[in-house]
């Protein structure tokens, strides 16, 4: 794929995204092509997806400075720049990865303790050292059934199905709906402030995609309050990598405090399985009915068609066919050079929130937007691709990192992809009160 076709692919995607968000025709003129491609080497157009996703936020937020393609690439790989106390944290469990089975490959995810326990229990083993043997004696279908039946997470590595992806692409990348057209909410902002100053955002997300979204909204001036369940600790490194500028509190979603938080919020960002949201009384439709004027942004791994399925970027890559496309040798499965589905989902959802807040201001109404990692995978699989990845290019990380004090720990993270702005420090996870 030539640099010209690469720029065209990014621009085409950006134009479509802005069209789905109701931006004015020709808005992409505020976001020119990158001075050079975003260096995320892969067969698929990972760099173009990243450029369009970050660009969507820049356009709707009125940022006219062109982002640095190198910075965009490093932000998408921010876990590689992360240092805590001067050391790089271990970001992958030994239970997470590709495993050969009797008839193929399986991808597992065991970073969270409860998923790791389910994975081991499903395979009938107690330690990660037995994984190779346990997988090799099963077919892929048998391994996946055993693991998921015990509460673990695994998918069979599969080839892409172009007809399935084409069907997904016929639907919107960002599914926007408006209800209750008469409702409106004022925003407590000053004319010379950051775009989202005075906007209250309730963050009910975990892992990477949702936190990247809300980190971006905090960067634009929003008051972001992240709420986590007390019984599900977040890995320290993960929060340090994406918790910038947010307050963070622990609260059971069924608490009597939650309706008060929602009533005073302008936006809620949801990142849990659709079936879990339904059980907790936090489904988008219910929130829209109870809290007119709210902007509701929803992200899931597999989409509304699979409300009970949990998932992560790595699992979606494996099942959608991306892992086969990115195979290093035609036999072993591969991966994108970053968790690009997660990061792109985060930026696209952040752009949606900014755009829908403006539409609420102009038109009134309660607004909903949703997307999924699987829908973004289908988009990537439909973009132009290369026969071979471009060579890896060395980038000096020094200009692209910032150092913070987080609860007495020195934390080094990537600086923002959005030019002209700087992150506030992450706060210790769960250390704030659940109130505005």
Order of alpha helices (4+ residues) and beta strands (2+ residues): alpha-alpha-alpha-alpha-beta-beta-beta-alpha-alpha-alpha-beta-alpha-beta-beta-alpha-beta-alpha-beta-alpha-beta-alpha-alpha-beta-alpha-alpha-alpha-beta-alpha-beta-beta
